[in-house]
């Protein structure tokens, strides 16, 4: 795997061979997502949350573009160890939470400017994620929540939904914390 953009663009990292619950976001989908983000968000000063952290790839991309306040939630001990080791070797300052994402979201008292969720596609509770993020008021005003999912999920009727981008079997639904999108 590699970081595709920013000051650390081109740096490579090797995830573990056996990642039973992890499906890294492809470079094509990641490139498309970061093109959207770069045209809509000012990275410096963002406070970010990467839930279902997996390899940590999304947070490494954010750091490469100037984000310094990065929190990653990953419950799989092997993947959490990998994130910690890789972040150190890439000199990316992450706050790693080794716990279940839903438990973290329920007890979280912080607010973020950007939240990314790349859950396992088989997760049966995926549709609850946008609801929890907005019910718990985890986003600052104008904050973005991006949910990675497959075409079988549809969030167009959810509050705060703005748009989606399709990269084959990977779809990013974008939600923005704006009153006019509340519905």
ZIPECOR-V326934 format. One record per residue. RES is the residue in one small letter. PHI is phi as a letter, one per 20 degrees, with the letter a starting at -180 (999 if undefined). OMEGA is omega as a letter, one per 40 degrees, with the letter a starting at -180 (999 if undefined). Layout:
# ZIPECOR-V326934
RES | PHI | OMEGA
RES | PHI | OMEGA
This chain:
# ZIPECOR-V326934
x | 999 | a
x | b | i
x | e | a
x | e | a
x | b | i
x | n | a
x | f | i
x | d | a
x | g | i
x | n | i
x | f | a
x | d | i
x | b | a
x | d | i
x | f | i
x | g | a
x | f | a
x | d | i
x | c | a
x | f | a
x | d | a
x | d | i
x | c | a
x | f | i
x | f | a
x | f | i
x | f | a
x | f | i
x | f | i
x | f | i
x | f | i
x | f | i
x | f | a
x | f | i
x | f | i
x | f | a
x | f | a
x | f | a
x | e | a
x | c | a
x | c | i
x | e | a
x | f | a
x | f | a
x | n | i
x | f | i
x | d | a
x | d | i
x | c | i
x | d | a
x | e | a
x | m | a
x | g | i
x | l | i
x | e | a
x | n | a
x | g | a
x | f | i
x | f | i
x | f | i
x | f | i
x | f | i
x | f | a
x | f | a
x | d | i
x | o | i
x | f | a
x | d | i
x | d | a
x | c | i
x | d | i
x | c | i
x | d | i
x | b | a
x | e | i
x | f | a
x | g | i
x | f | a
x | f | i
x | f | i
x | f | i
x | f | i
x | g | a
x | f | a
x | f | a
x | f | i
x | g | i
x | f | a
x | f | i
x | e | a
x | l | i
x | d | a
x | e | i
x | d | i
x | d | a
x | e | i
x | d | a
x | e | a
x | a | i
x | f | a
x | g | a
x | f | i
x | f | i
x | f | a
x | f | a
x | f | a
x | d | a
x | f | i
x | d | i
x | e | i
x | d | a
x | c | i
x | e | a
x | b | i
x | c | i
x | d | i
x | c | i
x | d | a
x | f | i
x | g | a
x | f | a
x | e | a
x | g | a
x | f | a
x | d | a
x | g | a
x | f | i
x | f | a
x | g | i
x | f | a
x | f | a
x | f | a
x | g | a
x | e | i
x | f | a
x | e | i
x | l | a
x | e | i
x | d | i
x | f | i
x | g | a
x | m | i
x | f | a
x | d | i
x | d | i
x | d | a
x | d | i
x | e | a
x | b | i
x | e | i
x | f | a
x | f | i
x | d | a
x | c | a
x | d | a
x | f | i
x | e | i
x | f | i
x | g | i
x | m | i
x | f | i
x | d | a
x | a | i
x | c | i
x | c | a
x | d | i
x | c | a
x | m | a
x | e | i
x | d | i
x | c | i
x | d | i
x | e | a
x | d | i
x | c | i
x | c | a
x | f | i
x | c | a
x | g | a
x | f | i
x | e | a
x | f | a
x | m | 999
